Amino acid sequence: MNAALALLALIPVAVWLYLLIGRGMFWVMGERDDAENPPDPAHWPSVVAVVPARNEADVIAHSIGSLLEQDYPGDFRIVLVDDQSTDDTGAIARKLAGKLTVLTGAPRPAGWTGKLWAMKQGTAQAGMPDYIWFTDADIRHEPDNLRKLMARATQSNLVLTSLMVKLHCKSMSEAYLIPAFVFFFDMLFPFRWVNDPRNKTAAAAGGCMLARRDALESAGGIDTIRSEIIDDCALGRAMKAQGPIWLGLTDRAHSIRSYTMAEIWRMVARSAYAQLGYSPLALFGTFLGMIVVYAAAPAFALLASASAQSSGILAWLAMGIAYQPILRFYKVTPLWGIVLPMIGFVYALFTLDSAIQHWRGRGGMWKGRAQALGQS
């Protein structure tokens, strides 16, 4: 019995050993936009920022204001698509001066998610710039962000340059869940693998994506991903088929909006089951995997003895160490590493709720619209 328990306890140790050294060193969070300083291009390409916005009246002036303050040397315009807002988003945006066009979005056709339909309309309005900069309506950009994005894109001939914006992380709920959101995303799509043209892994972060227009058109445009709930990663896959892409963390773009526990729950539940391909079998496998990866180590550490307990402590220590770089990035206490097993449990509940909402016909719910698999 003790020998069998000792062997079982080695499983989480082996899992975390693989995660630490065999999955692109994702946990180091080394893919950062400030890790190097690409030279300015000889010629600054033209850019149009496309901003889909639905019910963003509380933040739209700040986010669009940060775009209007970009110190970009080339031709730069902004198109905001007011996506059927029921608040004053459009009215507030129209009061802002500068190179801004505010487009009233048309009703969403069947087969489209709301955000992608807004992006489609904004792209059509943009015309023929060299690059399209997709950014969310609740993101504040530092004045040099577009210039730094373009320098990286032109230096490496990237077809898509994307930044994982720094999410709001001030409250206890945010400290509990936001660093984990980025940690788990990087675990699923190791940024180093995404940025390697030889690796098939592809992803992007929807808050900030600079796409080369000709490559976007060659990929089929927004139409080719029109029904995707996880639209940013779908765009990443489509664009990587056209050429190299890049994804990294940044301090140059920040989420303006703060998050309650319920809002984080909805944000994750919106797409978690879609990530599993709407498969009950994948859902079961995910829960089993979460038990092995997160719950087994503290269970062995606290309840077992001898070598099984030692293995549990070792695995728990490994996950705590792996969590430290993202905790430092968000400037929260390293002690959150101790409770990563509980954080993983909460994310498992988010995933289960995502599946339940899908089964109830409310999959992909976001700002009053259920969008998964063509739901309306």
Secondary structure, DSSP 8 states (H G I E B T S, - for coil): -HHHHHHHHHHHHHHHHHHHHSSTTGGG---BTTS------SS---EEEEEEESS-TTTHHHHHHHHHT---SS-EEEEEEE-S-SSSHHHHHHT--SSEEEEE-----TT--HHHHHHHHHHHHH-S-SEEEEE-TTEEE-TTHHHHHHHHHHHTT-SEEEEEEE----SHHHHHHHHHHHHHHHHHS-HHHHT-TTS------TTEEEEEHHHHHHTTTGGGGTT-SSHHHHHHHHHHTTS-EEEEEEEEEEE-S---HHHHHHHHHTTHHHHTTT-HHHHHHHHHHHIIIIIHHHHHHHH--HHHHHHHHHHHHHHHHHHHHHHHHTT--GGGGGGHHHHHHHHHHHHHHHHHHHHTT-TT-BTTB--GGG--
